[in-house]
Amino acid sequence: MNISRRALCGAAVLAATSLLSFHALAKPSAPKIRVGILKFGTVNWELDTIKHHKFDAANGIDVEIVYFAGEDASNVAMLAGDLDIIVSDWLWVSRQRSQGADLTLAPYSTAVGAIMVKEDAPIRAIPDLAGKKIGVTGGSLDKSWLLIQGLARRDHKMDLTRESEIVFGAPPLLSEKAVSGELDAVLNFWHFCARLEANGFRRLVGADDAAKALGASGPVSALGYVFHDKWANENPDVAMNFLRASGAAKKLLAQSDAEWQRLAPIVRAEGRELELLRDRYREGIPNRPLAEEEKDAAKLYGILAELGGEKLVGEARQMAPGTFWALKT
């Protein structure tokens, strides 16, 4: 039988196409998880580690990173159902739940901000802040700021908002003003504090110090991976596999200094600054049972509700049940 070259080629293409189609059917693509994060936020470090080392693929998922310019935009996208996961704090999650949303979170990091002063500053304790100019990032309802105010009131009968000059502003700007000497002290986010620490500053008091002094039994995750209950309950394996991929990245970042050298261009730091960011990140890796974190968060919620009032927490005076996600078994 004579078969033309064209027919043979056509048959080969058809066979290859059929084989590829069979494999595609036999091995469906991994579930995609859309994670919304800030373009230059610290969550980038962990997610880049997940993608670079294919920890998502190893756990049967495909993490798609969606960048946002600001937290409000990612929050709106999350509430609209355009994302599967974002990173936010349990206070926001609780407020959304109290208003009818089904958001929940899994702990991401216990790293929190601190009031920083220059190494040679004559400020050694909270009372020394009287009459001083303090820069505060995050606004008047920032959790760290409220907790430190609460500690000052309880232990020193001191109202920092009245006895000090408070200046609110963006984190980079306040750090610059602190370095230039325009501020006597600055309360900033943890990674800005680490950068200041590398440039001649020291911690005066941290939000974690205030939280423990006010009743927390250990470090409480300031931030968590936030998702909808409905999504997690319908896709429990997918949700857990994402958390496993996150855990693998955290383990590598906790153990490997070489991984931090790889991340240096993304972290935008080197030398001692990179080392301090690495160390503070590692200190912030959650390692307590979920029930303990949830109990302490509920306790701090009550304190924050008293300090920040309805503007901070809305009408709910207690943390909403289900704020912390527990896998339904």
N, C-alpha and C positions, 0 to 999 in steps of 0.2 A: 504494500500500500504506500503510495507516495503522499507524504504530508509536507506542505509548504513550510518554509522557515517562518513566514508571518503567522501561520496557524499555531506553530509550536510556541512562538513567543507569546501569542495571545493566550494560549492555554497555561503557560507558565505564570503570566501576570494574574490570570484568573485564580490559579491555585494559590499563589502567594496572598492575593487579596482575601481569599476564603480562609486561609490559615490565620491571617492577622485578625480577621473578624471573629474567628473561633476563640483566639486567645483573649480578645477584648471582652467577649461574652463570658469566657471562663474565669477571667480575673478582672472584676469590675474595678474602676478607679477608686482610690481612697477617698473617704468623705472629706470634703473641703470645709475648713473652719476659717471664717473671716474674722480676723482680730484687728480691731481699731486701736491705734496708738498715736501718740504725739510724735511728730517727725523727728524731734531731737530729744525725746524723753529717755530716761534710763531704762525703760522697758525694752527699748531697742536692743540693749546688750544681751538680754536673755533670749529674745526672739531671734536675733541674728545667730546666736549659738545654736538654737534649735534647728534653724534652716541650714547653717553651714555644716553641721555634723549629721544632718538628716535624722534628728531624733523624732521628728514628726512621722516620717516615712517608716521608721523602725517600729513605731507604735500604730501603724495602720491608718494614719490621717495625713492630710495635706493642709498645712497652715498657710493661709494667704494673709499677708500683712497689708493693712489699709491705713495709710497715713493721714493724719489730720493736723491742722494748724493750731487748734485749741481744744481744750477739754470740753467746752460747751458743745462744740460741733460733734464730737464723738459721742457725747451723752445723748444728743438728739437722735443721731443715727441709730444708737442702741435702742432707744425707746421706740423708734419707728420700725424696728425689726430688720434694719439693713445690715446689721452686724450680728455675729454670734457671741463675741466676747470683747469686752473692753477692760481697762484697769481703772478702778475708782475706789472710793473709801466706803466703809461700812455705814457711816453716818448718812451718806447720800442714798445708799441702797435701802436702808431702813426707812428713810423718808419716802422714797418711791413706793415701797411696799405698803406703808401706812396710807398712801393715797391710791392704792388699788393695783399698782404694777406688781408683776411677779418676778422681779429681779432678786437675785441671790448672789453670793460670792464665795470663792475659795481663797484662803490666805495667799498673798503674794510676797509681801515684805513687811518687816517690822521696823525698817529704817525710818526715822523721823528727824525733824529739824531740831535746832538748838540755838540758843542765844550765844553768839560768838563775840569775843572781844580780842583786841590786840594782846599779844603775849605780855607786853610790859605795861598794860593798862592797870590803873589802881583799883579796878573793879574786881572784887574777889567773891562777892556773894550778891544775892538778889537785892538786899537793902542798899547796896552801893549804886544801884541803878536810879535812885532818887535824884531828880534834877538832870538826868542824862538824856541824850537824844538817841532814841532807839528806832531803828528801821525794822519794819515788820512786813514780811511778804505774805500773800494769801488773803489779805483783808482783815477787817475787824472780827470776823467770825471764823477765822482760821483755827482749827482744832488745837494745834500746838500752842498758839497764842492764848487761847482760852484756858488751856490746862496750866500753863505757866502763870497766868493771872490768878487762877484758882489757888495754886500753891503759894503765891505771894500773899494773897489775902489770908489764907489759913495760918501760915507759919510766921508771917511778918506783919500782919494787919496792915498790908500795904496795897493801895490801888494803883497799879502801874499806869493806868490810863490817865490818872489825875496827877500823879507825882513825877511822871516822866514826860518828855516830849516825844510823841509817837508819830512816825512818818511811814506811811504805807507806800509800797511801790513794787515794781517788778523785780524778781530775784537778781538778774544780772546787774541792774542799776544799783540796787541796795548794796550788793557786794562791792561794787566800784566805789560807792560813797564811803563804805566802811574802810576800805583800803586807803582812800585819800584822806581819811580823818574827818570827813564831814559828819560821820555818825560815831557815837561813842560805843554803840553795840548794835548788832543786827541779828534778828531771828530769821533764818532762811531755811530752805529745804535742805535735806541731808547732804545731797551731792554738792551743793554750793558751799555748805559748811566744810566738807572735806577739802574742797579746793582752797578755801580760806585757811584751813588748818595747815595746808602745805605752804602757805605764804605768810606765816608769822602770827596766826590767830590761835586761840584756845577756846574750848567749850566752857561757858559759864554755867549753864543749866540746859538740859535737853528736855524735850517733850516727854521722852521716855522716863526721865528722872521724875518729872511731875506726875506722870501717870502712876508710877509705882508708889510715890509718896501719897497719892490720893486714893490708893486702894487696890490697884492692879497687882496681881501676884506674880506677874512676869511680863515679858514683852508681848504687846498686842499688835497684830498686823495693822499697820496704818492703811494699807492698800490691799486689794484683792482682785482676782480675775472675776469679773462680773458677767453673768449670763442670765437668761430667762429660765425659770423653773420648768416651763413647758418644754423648752428645747432640751434641757438636761434630762428631764424625765422620759422624753421620747427617744433620746439618744444617749443613754447612760454610759454605754461603752465608749462612744466618741468623746464625751465629756471627760471621762476618767483617763482615756488615752492622751488627751491634751495635757491633763495634769501630770501624767507620767512623763511626757516629753519635757514639760517644764521642770519636773524633778530631776531628770537626767541632765538638763542644762545647768541647773543650780549645783548639782553634784560636781560637774566638771569645773564650773566657775569657783567652787569652794576649794578645789584641790589643785588646780592647774594654774601656776603663774604664767606659763607659756600662752595659755588661752587669753589671758589679759593683755599680753603683748600683741597677740593677733587683733584684739579688739581696740587697741590703742587709737587707731585713726577714727573709730566710731565714738569712742569715749572722749576723744579730743584732749588727751592728757598724756604725759610721759613722766618718767622719773618718779620723784617722791609723790607728786600729785596723783599719778596713776596708782601707785602703791596704796595711798590712803583711800582712794575711791574703791579699790579692790577690797581693802580690809573692811571698810564701812559697809560695802555691799554684803560681804560674807557675814558680818555681824547681824545683818538684817534678814538672813534666811530663816523663815519660820521653822521651829523645831519642837513646838509644844502640841499636845493633843488638842484637837479642834474644840472639844467641850470646854477646856480651860480658857482658850482664847475667847470663845463666845461668852462665857461667864464674865470675864474681865471687861469685854467690850460693852456688855449690858450695864455693868457698874459705871464705866466711864461715860456711857450715854446719859445716865441720870445726872451726872455732874455737869456735862456739857449742856444738857437741856436747861439746867438751872442757870448756867452762866450765859448761854447764848439765846435762851428763850425761843419764842415762836419763830423768830427770823431764821434761826438755825435749824430747828427740828420740826417746825410746823406745829400741829396740835398734839402730836403724839409725845407723851412724857416718858414713854418706855420704848426700848428698842423693839422693833417689830419681830415677832417670831418668824424663823426661816431666813433671817438676814444672812446667816452663815449656812452654806449648802452642806447637806448630809446626803450621801447616796442612799436612795431608797432601795432596800433589799427585800 
